[in-house]
């Protein structure tokens, strides 16, 4: 998240990224993540990479690197190295075996508090004939499936006899990577008291975060309300999901966090 490329917005960089995608659709119709990442090299960045923090395209660049270095689509690489070893049978990049009909619906909350069903974000990219494997978004899953992954990280990288990562790697993932300047950018976007590790928030100050987790708790929040919290100090893994826009994370997630910790 320090590469200087946002997700689409109305900045000069954001508009240039939209133009790149339009040209790719015109030229190829369907295109993969590696084609897109290479094309994004022509886009002027918002700042010198590494100097600031900006939520955006960094994980999609990583997906392109996975494809390039492994010689496999990211979807295949993740299936072979994460999903299948952990028994995550309901997590994927594409709909299959009619499971599209089982997907939860997205609801939009109106100003009066009522909710109306609306079209899911990015659902078109889940169709079986698509080839785009995003890095920052693109997977569907279930609570029980994603909990297997969260348990693995909470328990030192091993779940049900399967070793996915080493504990020191998890420690590195959960350690704040940001400078003081980058932390100011990040906390304007997300939560006080937290830093940012390798793709995850990480708790630095319980007082500033008003949190009853232990320092070093890490995880992330999905745009539509999914929430993961992992506290290796006590082997705790928490997965919560709803499908709501706006996601009202500060209302729901902080309450879920406090109730779970209060039960321990």
Secondary structure, DSSP 8 states (H G I E B T S, - for coil): --SS-BSS-SSHHHHHHHHHHHHHHHHHSS--HHHHHHHGGGS--SS-TTSS--SBTHHHHHHHHHHHHHSS-HHHHHIIIIIHHHT-TT-BSS--TTGGGG---EEEE-TTS-EEEE--TTGGGGSTT-----SSS--B--HHHHHHHHHHHHTTTEETTEE-S-HHHHHHHTS----HHHHHHHHHHS-TTEEE-SSSEEE--HHHHT--S-TT-EEEE-TTS-EEEEETTTTEEEEE---EES--HHHHHHHHHHHHHHT-
